[in-house]
Amino acid sequence: MSRLIVVSNRVAVPGTSSAGGLAVALQAALEETGGIWFGWSGRIDPDDSGQVHEHDAGNIRYITVDLSKRDHDDYYNGFANRTLWPLLHFRVDLVDYSRITYAAYRRVNALFAEKLAPLLRDDDIVWIHDYHMIPMAKLLRELGVTARLGFFLHVPMPSSDLLAALPQHERLFEGLSSYDLIGFQTERDLERFQDYVRLFGRGRVISHGILETRKGKRLRAGAFPISIDTAQIEEQARAAAAKVGVKRLATSLSGRELAIGVDRLDYSKGLPERFRSFGRFLKRHPEHRGKLTFLQIAPVSRGEVLEYQKLRSELEQLSGHINGAHAEPDWTPVRYVNRNYPHPTLTGFYRLSRVGLVTPLRDGMNLVAKEYVAAQDPKNPGVLVLSTFAGAARELDGALLVNPYDMDGVADAIAAAMEMPLEERRDRWETMMAVLRENDITAWRRKYLAALREPI
């Protein structure tokens, strides 16, 4: 069987990274065939990019590259996260475009391609991940690489008109045509990409998922919704009931129900809208006052970026306002926490809660939604309130689907979750669990890699 080569911005080198679900899935794929995991080392050399580090574990070689401070600032903090991230999450108003950061993005991708190309064989299968690496295939082809190249976009694909707002969008997204297979989270993302190829790339859609560029090069694209290790989350959540942190949370509720949100502190997650919706819930449904506590866990990310600093300040003000208006001496409606918790503990929090609030303004998939469902007690499951703008909404139709901009609608969904009979909660949960058990993260990566190996 051909070697697998995984390329991603971050590499889960054994002993140095706490591996999440995606990292575990990619490592399992590499172990099946042997291969290389390649990407940024996470290290910043003050002056120079390009120092290479190698680490072997079993049949996997981990190869990482250092970045200079300038390249890290302009490529990662700059073009990737201040230009592409807001654009791909439909926030053109937050796009900060600079020719300097775009040049750094191209330069770092060229550096990665230069270091990776000599390591590749013609029969390798190369799987490149996410918006940090869009130009990689074109750059590798220019260096003579003939191996099969696949790309997976973990974030949303916006409409073609929004993509066209980016200067040099044609040059950037033309690079995608050098891949043999492009994977998206949902069919809607695939449709948007096909529209872009047709309207702005001057290519054509031969059939659903089969595209041809204006230069006659054919490639495939498809929807491959990422998932979770469903069985592991179930087991973690069962075991977490005995954890001290979970017991302390349960005791602190004093018999009240819990609503929970767990999100990285990011403007795409709709956190101010969620806080306002919870405040609206307390006003519209006074019968539930004092009966439900909302815990929002939001670890700080990109704390040096002004937009994220403003978001944190806004949430602190909103939580204070809601608590000031509705709290009782023995009840605080909103608990807002900016720290990380171990993943097994989080699954215990999910299992303890009556309501899971996953209401992003835009999300490629949102695995918290899937983890919330998998963590529930089958005898007494909670209710997932889920944004229609999360990719997970396409699969989890047993959730209460909401528009996160509609505060009254979200407020009423929280009330409906509180009032939902046990039988209905079980029926909805079982429907979603059937999907998650069949389409877990192992099924996801096997389906994608099988498609990548198929000829066009």
Secondary structure as the mmCIF struct_conf table of DSSP 4:
data_model
#
loop_
_struct_conf.conf_type_id
_struct_conf.id
_struct_conf.beg_label_comp_id
_struct_conf.beg_label_asym_id
_struct_conf.beg_label_seq_id
_struct_conf.end_label_comp_id
_struct_conf.end_label_asym_id
_struct_conf.end_label_seq_id
STRN STRN1 LEU A 4 ARG A 10
TURN_TY1_P TURN_TY1_P1 PRO A 14 THR A 16
BEND BEND1 SER A 17 SER A 17
HELX_RH_AL_P HELX_RH_AL_P1 GLY A 21 THR A 33
STRN STRN2 GLY A 35 ASP A 45
BEND BEND2 PRO A 46 ASP A 47
STRN STRN3 VAL A 52 ALA A 57
TURN_TY1_P TURN_TY1_P2 GLY A 58 ASN A 59
STRN STRN4 ILE A 60 SER A 68
HELX_RH_AL_P HELX_RH_AL_P2 LYS A 69 ASP A 71
HELX_RH_PI_P HELX_RH_PI_P1 HIS A 72 LEU A 84
HELX_RH_AL_P HELX_RH_AL_P3 TRP A 85 LEU A 88
TURN_TY1_P TURN_TY1_P3 HIS A 89 PHE A 90
HELX_RH_3T_P HELX_RH_3T_P1 VAL A 92 LEU A 94
HELX_RH_AL_P HELX_RH_AL_P4 ARG A 99 LEU A 116
HELX_RH_3T_P HELX_RH_3T_P2 ALA A 117 LEU A 119
TURN_TY1_P TURN_TY1_P4 ASP A 122 ASP A 123
STRN STRN5 ILE A 125 HIS A 129
BEND BEND3 ASP A 130 ASP A 130
HELX_RH_3T_P HELX_RH_3T_P3 TYR A 131 MET A 133
TURN_TY1_P TURN_TY1_P5 ILE A 134 PRO A 135
HELX_RH_AL_P HELX_RH_AL_P5 MET A 136 GLU A 142
TURN_TY1_P TURN_TY1_P6 LEU A 143 GLY A 144
BEND BEND4 ALA A 147 ALA A 147
STRN STRN6 ARG A 148 PHE A 152
BEND BEND5 VAL A 155 VAL A 155
HELX_RH_AL_P HELX_RH_AL_P6 SER A 160 LEU A 163
TURN_TY1_P TURN_TY1_P7 ALA A 164 ALA A 165
BEND BEND6 LEU A 166 LEU A 166
TURN_TY1_P TURN_TY1_P8 PRO A 167 GLN A 168
HELX_RH_AL_P HELX_RH_AL_P7 HIS A 169 GLU A 174
HELX_RH_3T_P HELX_RH_3T_P4 GLY A 175 SER A 178
BEND BEND7 ASP A 180 ASP A 180
STRN STRN7 LEU A 181 PHE A 184
BEND BEND8 GLN A 185 THR A 186
HELX_RH_AL_P HELX_RH_AL_P8 GLU A 187 LEU A 199
TURN_TY1_P TURN_TY1_P9 PHE A 200 PHE A 200
BEND BEND9 GLY A 201 GLY A 201
STRN STRN8 ARG A 204 SER A 207
TURN_TY1_P TURN_TY1_P10 HIS A 208 GLY A 209
STRN STRN9 ILE A 210 GLU A 212
TURN_TY1_P TURN_TY1_P11 ARG A 214 LYS A 215
BEND BEND10 GLY A 216 GLY A 216
STRN STRN10 ARG A 218 ALA A 223
HELX_RH_AL_P HELX_RH_AL_P9 THR A 230 ALA A 240
TURN_TY1_P TURN_TY1_P12 ALA A 241 ALA A 242
BEND BEND11 LYS A 243 LYS A 243
HELX_RH_AL_P HELX_RH_AL_P10 VAL A 244 SER A 252
TURN_TY1_P TURN_TY1_P13 LEU A 253 GLY A 255
STRN STRN11 GLU A 257 VAL A 262
BEND BEND12 LEU A 265 LEU A 265
HELX_RH_3T_P HELX_RH_3T_P5 TYR A 267 LYS A 269
HELX_RH_AL_P HELX_RH_AL_P11 LEU A 271 ARG A 284
HELX_RH_3T_P HELX_RH_3T_P6 PRO A 286 HIS A 288
TURN_TY1_P TURN_TY1_P14 ARG A 289 LYS A 291
STRN STRN12 LEU A 292 ILE A 297
BEND BEND13 ARG A 302 ARG A 302
TURN_TY1_P TURN_TY1_P15 GLY A 303 GLU A 304
BEND BEND14 VAL A 305 VAL A 305
HELX_RH_AL_P HELX_RH_AL_P12 LEU A 306 HIS A 326
STRN STRN13 GLU A 328 GLU A 328
TURN_TY1_P TURN_TY1_P16 PRO A 329 ASP A 330
STRN STRN14 TRP A 331 TRP A 331
BEND BEND15 PRO A 333 PRO A 333
STRN STRN15 VAL A 334 VAL A 337
BEND BEND16 ARG A 339 ARG A 339
HELX_RH_AL_P HELX_RH_AL_P13 HIS A 343 LEU A 352
BEND BEND17 ARG A 354 ARG A 354
STRN STRN16 VAL A 355 VAL A 358
BEND BEND18 LEU A 361 ARG A 362
STRN STRN17 ASP A 363 ASP A 363
BEND BEND19 GLY A 364 GLY A 364
HELX_RH_AL_P HELX_RH_AL_P14 LEU A 367 ALA A 374
TURN_TY1_P TURN_TY1_P17 ALA A 375 ALA A 375
BEND BEND20 GLN A 376 GLN A 376
TURN_TY1_P TURN_TY1_P18 PRO A 378 LYS A 379
BEND BEND21 ASN A 380 ASN A 380
STRN STRN18 VAL A 383 SER A 387
TURN_TY1_P TURN_TY1_P19 THR A 388 PHE A 389
STRN STRN19 ALA A 390 ALA A 390
HELX_RH_3T_P HELX_RH_3T_P7 GLY A 391 ARG A 394
TURN_TY1_P TURN_TY1_P20 GLU A 395 GLU A 395
TURN_TY1_P TURN_TY1_P21 ASP A 397 GLY A 398
BEND BEND22 ALA A 399 ALA A 399
STRN STRN20 LEU A 400 VAL A 402
TURN_TY1_P TURN_TY1_P22 PRO A 404 TYR A 405
HELX_RH_AL_P HELX_RH_AL_P15 MET A 407 GLU A 419
HELX_RH_AL_P HELX_RH_AL_P16 LEU A 422 GLU A 438
BEND BEND23 ASN A 439 ASN A 439
HELX_RH_AL_P HELX_RH_AL_P17 ILE A 441 ARG A 453
BEND BEND24 GLU A 454 GLU A 454
#
